[in-house]
Amino acid sequence: MLYFAYGSNMDWERMTHASRAAHAQFLFKALLPNHKLAFTCRTDAGTGAADIVPAVGNAVWGVVYHIEPEDRENLDRRRGVLLEECRPDTVVLHPEGDLSRTLKAFTYVVCRKLATHQPPTRQYLNWLLNGARQARLPDAYIETLQRIETLR
């Protein structure tokens, strides 16, 4: 199955850790139109985590992985699907940013979004930046990620 990662799971080492998606295969970068990256949820540690929210005219870059069913189970558990913290959602993406091509993948969205920015840790943001660089996301998008306010 196809999974679209836009947050810390863009980082290859983090994503392929045995507790997440050990069988994941990176396929390509992709663009999610009419959404923006936001930090609308607070983790148990009190820090922010990435989410996507509808926003006409904006776009979120991320990576598409092929994952196995047991990887999906691990990701569901880690993202709090059973606790209704996040839910899987199907999104329509443009592979490599090519607007003439589309495909569907699943991703996770926060169920109960907080109204204000929940700053992530510097380490969390570094996972996003590492993944963005590994996937060769556009420089302008990486620069946008670098400007995200963090806790430390």
C-alpha positions in Angstrom: 0.0 0.0 0.0 1.1 3.6 -0.6 1.7 5.9 2.4 2.3 9.6 2.2 4.6 11.0 4.9 4.9 14.7 5.4 6.2 14.8 9.0 8.9 13.1 10.9 8.4 9.9 9.0 10.0 11.5 5.9 13.3 10.8 7.7 14.4 7.4 6.3 16.1 6.1 9.4 13.2 7.1 11.6 10.7 5.6 9.2 12.4 2.3 8.8 13.0 1.6 12.4 11.5 -1.8 13.4 8.8 -0.2 15.5 7.5 1.9 12.6 7.8 0.5 9.1 10.8 -1.9 8.8 9.7 -3.0 5.3 9.1 0.5 3.9 10.4 1.3 0.4 10.9 4.9 -0.6 9.2 5.4 -4.0 9.3 9.2 -4.8 8.5 12.7 -3.5 5.0 14.0 -4.0 3.0 17.2 -3.7 -0.3 17.4 -1.8 -2.2 20.4 -3.2 -4.6 22.7 -1.3 -3.2 21.8 2.1 -0.6 23.4 4.5 1.7 21.9 7.1 0.6 22.8 10.6 1.4 21.8 14.1 -2.0 21.3 15.5 -1.4 18.5 18.1 0.5 18.2 21.3 2.3 15.0 22.1 2.3 13.4 25.5 5.6 15.1 26.1 3.9 18.5 25.5 5.5 19.2 22.2 4.0 19.8 18.7 3.7 17.3 15.9 3.0 17.8 12.2 -0.5 17.7 10.7 -2.0 18.7 7.4 -4.9 21.1 7.1 -6.9 22.1 4.0 -5.7 25.5 2.6 -6.6 26.4 -0.9 -3.6 27.6 -2.9 -1.1 26.0 -0.6 0.8 22.7 -0.9 2.6 20.2 1.2 5.6 18.2 0.0 6.3 14.8 1.4 7.4 11.3 0.4 5.6 8.2 -0.7 6.5 4.8 0.6 5.3 1.4 -0.2 4.6 -0.3 3.1 3.4 -3.8 4.1 0.3 -4.5 6.2 2.3 -5.1 9.4 4.0 -1.7 8.8 0.5 -0.1 8.6 -0.4 -1.7 11.9 2.7 -0.3 13.6 2.1 3.1 12.2 -1.5 3.1 13.3 -0.4 2.2 16.8 2.3 4.8 16.9 0.0 7.5 15.5 -2.7 6.8 18.0 -5.4 5.6 15.6 -7.0 3.3 18.2 -7.0 6.2 20.7 -8.6 8.4 18.1 -5.7 10.9 18.2 -5.2 10.6 14.4 -7.1 9.0 11.6 -6.0 7.6 8.3 -7.2 9.6 5.3 -6.8 9.1 1.6 -5.2 12.0 -0.3 -4.6 12.7 -4.0 -1.0 13.5 -4.7 1.1 14.6 -7.7 4.2 12.4 -7.9 7.4 14.4 -8.2 5.2 17.5 -8.3 4.0 16.7 -11.8 0.5 18.3 -11.9 -0.4 16.1 -14.9 -0.1 12.9 -12.8 -2.1 11.9 -9.8 -2.3 9.0 -7.4 -4.0 8.2 -4.1 -2.2 7.3 -0.9 -3.1 7.1 2.7 -1.8 9.5 5.3 -2.6 10.5 8.9 -4.4 13.6 10.0 -5.0 14.8 13.6 -8.5 14.2 14.9 -8.7 17.0 17.5 -6.8 20.0 16.1 -5.6 22.7 18.5 -6.2 26.3 17.4 -2.7 27.5 18.0 0.8 26.5 16.8 2.2 23.8 19.0 6.0 24.2 18.6 7.9 21.0 17.9 11.3 20.2 19.4 14.4 21.1 17.4 15.0 17.3 17.1 11.5 16.7 15.6 12.0 19.5 13.1 15.4 18.0 12.2 13.7 14.8 11.3 11.5 16.7 8.9 14.5 18.6 7.5 16.5 15.3 7.1 13.7 13.7 5.3 13.2 16.7 3.0 16.8 16.7 2.1 17.0 13.0 1.6 14.0 13.2 -0.8 15.4 16.3 -2.5 12.3 18.3 -1.8 12.4 21.8 -3.4 14.8 24.3 -1.8 12.0 26.8 -1.1 10.0 24.1 0.8 13.1 23.2 2.9 13.6 26.9 3.6 9.9 27.1 4.8 10.5 24.1 7.1 13.7 25.8 8.5 11.6 28.8 9.6 9.2 26.7 11.8 9.3 27.9 15.4 10.6 25.2 17.8 10.7 24.8 21.6 14.5 24.4 21.9 
